[in-house]
Amino acid sequence: MSQTAPRNLISALILVNEIFDSDDESTDSENELYQDEEELNEPSILTTRVSTVSRRNVPKVAGYEEIVTERMQDYDFKTHFRLHRSTFDLLLGKINIKLQNQTRPTSRCSPNKMLLITLWILATPESYRSVGCRFGVCKKTVFKVIRRTIDAIYEMASTTIKWPGATEAQNIISANSSTAGFPGVLGAIDGTHIPIRTPQHSSGTYINRKGFHSLQLQVVCQHNLKFTDCYVGQPGSMHDARVFRHSEICTDLQNSTLFFPEDSHLIGDAAYPLSDRLLTPYRDTGNLTRYQVRYNFKLSSTRMSVERAIGILKCRFRRLRFFDSPDLAFISKSVIAACTLHNFCIDENDLHFENSEELSSGGAATINSGNNIYNSTVTARAKRDRIARLL
């Protein structure tokens, strides 16, 4: 007993020291970062962690934040962080107070560093460990930073991703009409897949028709590539029309005078249900008239804006090409945050992107099924025929 007691005391002291020292390098797996503190207090887990604790100093890159802030050229800054330095400064000014309120006075992470880490995570597929090494913090710190910053950006969504008012709606309709001559278009709707790791529960429902696990992202886009509505979170196996039915925009279609002035409408592909406020192409069975063929061509030309917007979004924030996280709620919030940043960059005229040749692949995961699972109304078909004859 005299020899066992000191060993237990030393092991307990090491454990307590490790739990309260948040700046040490963690040897936990990615999944352990999501465990609750109550789970860590279970005796079986304590016994395992006491026997595997090893205090060590892990070398990290020194002064990288100073290099980025003071010496990196704007072109290189955008290459790494996906937006111009001036846009970064404006964004930091909007969320600086929120980040300060969430940060301890003794924290090594300033709001500037927190935003840099978050943009790096969204822009690259790097692991938390490698990003932490780059910015001189541990993996657990990166885990906390990314969530706090995503929360701050997510709160901007309500003012950055919004439905156009009456005056703006008229400008959008005029701009879309000048593109291909298609009248009354207030926006284009489309969906895309956000690839994810295999979920822990009901994983089969997240397998899409392409054979990988994903979440559905549905967006409505203007002619200038800005999103006016974003909806994410439904499993990948769900049909586009069903995703649409679950989204708020489906309810908004009923409020025609409030959201769709002067008989305006959205346009979508054949996967969506035809209605007075959502026009879709004619199904090509080989017997289309020349008016219907021209209608399909002009509709497709006008809705190219939403495919290009999705391409730019995934090209700018490559984390959206695969999320290696078990937290589906966090993934959904991160996707909305990325869409918010997309609109923020457009507002600041920060649109040009160096990898523009990749834009055509951005919507590759978009569902374009020709099987419409809803019955179109008589008035909707009449409206589509009338526009087809006008074109």
SVG drawing of the C-alpha trace seen along z (x, -y; Angstrom):
<svg xmlns="http://www.w3.org/2000/svg" viewBox="-56 -51 66 53">
<polyline fill="none" stroke="black" stroke-width="0.4" points="0.0,0.0 2.8,-2.4 4.1,-2.1 0.8,-2.2 -0.5,-5.4 2.2,-7.7 1.8,-6.4 -1.9,-7.1 -1.3,-10.6 1.2,-11.4 -1.1,-10.1 -4.0,-12.1 -1.9,-15.3 -0.8,-14.8 -4.4,-14.3 -5.7,-17.5 -2.8,-19.5 -3.6,-18.2 -7.3,-19.0 -6.8,-22.6 -3.9,-23.4 -5.7,-24.2 -2.6,-25.3 -0.8,-21.9 -0.8,-19.8 -3.6,-17.3 -3.1,-13.6 -6.9,-13.0 -8.5,-11.9 -10.9,-14.2 -13.9,-12.4 -12.7,-13.0 -12.9,-16.7 -16.7,-16.4 -17.0,-14.6 -18.8,-16.4 -17.0,-17.2 -19.3,-14.8 -18.2,-11.9 -14.6,-12.7 -15.4,-12.3 -16.4,-8.6 -14.1,-6.4 -13.2,-4.1 -12.2,-7.0 -10.2,-8.6 -8.3,-5.3 -7.4,-5.1 -6.3,-8.8 -4.2,-8.6 -2.1,-5.8 -1.6,-7.5 -0.8,-11.1 2.6,-12.3 3.6,-15.9 5.6,-17.2 6.2,-20.4 5.3,-20.2 7.2,-22.6 5.0,-25.1 5.6,-27.7 6.6,-31.0 5.5,-34.4 3.2,-33.3 0.5,-35.8 3.1,-38.6 4.1,-37.4 0.5,-37.4 -0.4,-40.8 2.7,-42.8 4.6,-41.2 2.3,-39.2 1.2,-40.8 -2.5,-41.2 -2.5,-38.7 -0.8,-36.1 -3.2,-36.9 -6.2,-36.3 -4.7,-33.1 -4.4,-31.7 -7.5,-33.3 -9.8,-33.6 -10.6,-37.3 -8.7,-40.6 -7.1,-42.1 -9.4,-45.1 -12.4,-42.7 -10.8,-40.9 -10.4,-44.1 -14.1,-45.1 -15.2,-41.6 -13.1,-41.7 -14.6,-45.1 -18.1,-43.6 -17.4,-40.6 -14.5,-41.9 -16.6,-42.8 -18.4,-39.4 -15.1,-37.6 -13.7,-39.7 -16.6,-38.9 -16.0,-35.2 -12.3,-35.3 -10.6,-35.2 -8.3,-38.1 -5.4,-35.6 -6.1,-33.9 -3.3,-33.7 -5.8,-34.1 -6.7,-37.7 -9.9,-38.3 -7.5,-38.8 -5.9,-35.4 -9.3,-33.7 -10.6,-35.0 -7.4,-34.0 -7.7,-30.5 -11.3,-30.2 -10.8,-31.4 -7.9,-29.0 -10.0,-26.1 -12.8,-27.0 -10.4,-27.5 -8.4,-24.3 -8.9,-20.7 -6.1,-20.8 -6.6,-19.1 -7.0,-21.0 -3.6,-19.8 -1.7,-21.2 -3.6,-24.5 -2.8,-24.8 0.9,-24.1 0.9,-26.9 -0.7,-29.5 1.1,-28.4 -1.9,-27.0 -3.0,-23.5 -5.7,-21.4 -8.2,-22.0 -7.8,-25.8 -8.5,-25.5 -11.6,-23.5 -12.9,-26.2 -11.8,-29.1 -13.5,-27.8 -16.8,-27.4 -16.8,-30.8 -15.9,-32.5 -18.4,-30.6 -21.1,-31.6 -20.2,-35.2 -20.3,-35.0 -23.5,-33.0 -25.2,-35.9 -24.5,-38.1 -26.6,-35.8 -29.9,-37.5 -28.6,-40.8 -26.4,-39.5 -28.6,-36.8 -32.0,-38.4 -34.9,-38.5 -34.9,-41.6 -37.2,-44.5 -39.5,-46.0 -37.0,-48.4 -34.2,-45.8 -36.7,-43.2 -37.4,-45.5 -33.6,-45.8 -33.1,-42.0 -36.0,-41.4 -34.6,-43.9 -31.1,-42.5 -32.3,-38.9 -34.4,-39.9 -31.4,-41.6 -29.4,-38.4 -31.5,-36.1 -34.8,-37.8 -36.6,-35.6 -39.2,-37.9 -40.1,-38.2 -37.2,-36.3 -36.6,-37.2 -34.0,-34.5 -32.8,-31.0 -33.0,-28.0 -30.8,-25.0 -29.3,-22.4 -25.9,-20.9 -24.4,-18.3 -22.0,-19.0 -19.9,-15.8 -19.5,-14.6 -18.0,-11.7 -20.3,-8.8 -22.7,-10.0 -22.9,-8.0 -26.7,-7.6 -29.0,-6.7 -26.0,-6.9 -27.9,-5.2 -30.2,-8.2 -27.3,-10.5 -26.1,-8.5 -27.0,-10.4 -27.6,-9.0 -23.9,-9.4 -23.0,-7.0 -21.4,-9.2 -22.7,-10.8 -23.8,-14.4 -26.0,-17.2 -28.2,-19.1 -27.7,-22.8 -30.5,-24.6 -29.9,-28.2 -31.7,-31.0 -29.4,-33.3 -29.6,-36.7 -28.1,-37.7 -25.1,-39.1 -24.4,-35.7 -25.6,-36.9 -27.7,-34.4 -31.1,-35.6 -32.1,-32.4 -30.1,-29.4 -31.3,-26.2 -29.1,-23.3 -29.2,-20.2 -31.4,-17.7 -29.8,-14.3 -28.3,-13.6 -30.8,-10.9 -33.7,-13.4 -35.0,-14.5 -34.6,-18.1 -38.4,-18.6 -38.8,-17.2 -36.0,-19.5 -37.8,-22.4 -41.0,-21.4 -39.3,-21.4 -37.7,-24.8 -39.3,-28.2 -39.1,-29.4 -41.8,-26.9 -44.2,-28.7 -43.0,-32.1 -44.2,-31.2 -47.8,-31.4 -47.3,-35.0 -47.2,-36.2 -47.8,-39.9 -45.2,-40.2 -42.3,-38.2 -43.1,-38.2 -44.2,-41.6 -45.8,-42.0 -46.2,-38.3 -42.5,-37.6 -41.2,-34.1 -38.2,-31.9 -36.7,-29.5 -35.4,-26.0 -34.5,-22.8 -36.8,-19.8 -36.3,-18.4 -38.5,-21.2 -42.3,-21.4 -43.9,-23.7 -46.0,-26.4 -47.0,-30.0 -44.0,-31.3 -41.5,-28.6 -41.1,-27.9 -39.3,-24.8 -38.4,-23.6 -40.5,-21.4 -39.7,-17.8 -38.1,-16.7 -39.7,-13.6 -38.7,-14.3 -41.9,-16.1 -41.2,-19.7 -42.3,-22.6 -39.8,-25.2 -41.4,-27.6 -40.8,-25.1 -37.2,-24.4 -36.5,-28.2 -38.1,-28.5 -35.9,-25.7 -32.8,-27.3 -33.5,-30.8 -34.5,-29.4 -31.2,-27.4 -29.2,-30.4 -30.8,-32.6 -30.3,-30.1 -26.6,-29.6 -26.1,-32.3 -27.0,-29.9 -24.7,-27.2 -21.8,-29.7 -22.5,-31.0 -22.3,-27.5 -19.1,-26.9 -17.5,-30.1 -18.7,-29.2 -17.1,-25.8 -14.0,-27.1 -13.5,-29.8 -14.2,-27.7 -12.9,-24.2 -13.9,-22.8 -17.4,-22.6 -16.0,-19.8 -15.7,-17.6 -16.4,-18.0 -14.6,-15.5 -16.8,-16.2 -19.4,-14.1 -21.3,-17.3 -23.9,-17.8 -25.3,-20.9 -21.9,-22.5 -21.5,-21.6 -24.8,-23.2 -23.9,-26.3 -20.5,-26.4 -22.1,-26.2 -24.4,-29.1 -21.4,-31.0 -19.6,-30.4 -22.7,-31.6 -22.7,-34.7 -19.0,-35.3 -19.8,-34.8 -22.4,-37.6 -20.2,-39.8 -17.4,-39.5 -19.7,-40.4 -20.9,-43.5 -17.3,-44.5 -16.6,-43.8 -14.3,-41.0 -15.4,-38.5 -12.6,-37.7 -11.0,-34.4 -7.7,-33.0 -9.1,-29.4 -12.0,-30.5 -11.4,-27.5 -12.7,-25.3 -16.1,-27.0 -17.6,-24.6 -17.0,-21.7 -18.6,-23.6 -22.1,-22.4 -21.1,-18.9 -22.9,-17.4 -26.2,-19.3 -29.2,-17.0 -30.8,-17.5 -33.3,-14.7 -36.0,-15.0 -38.6,-13.2 -40.9,-15.8 -42.7,-14.2 -45.3,-16.9 -48.3,-17.6 -48.2,-21.1 -51.3,-23.3 -53.3,-24.4 -52.5,-28.0 -48.8,-27.3 -48.7,-25.4 -50.7,-28.2 -48.2,-30.8 -45.3,-28.8 -47.0,-28.4 -47.6,-32.1 -44.0,-33.0 -42.8,-30.3 -44.9,-32.0 -43.6,-35.4 -40.0,-34.3"/>
</svg>
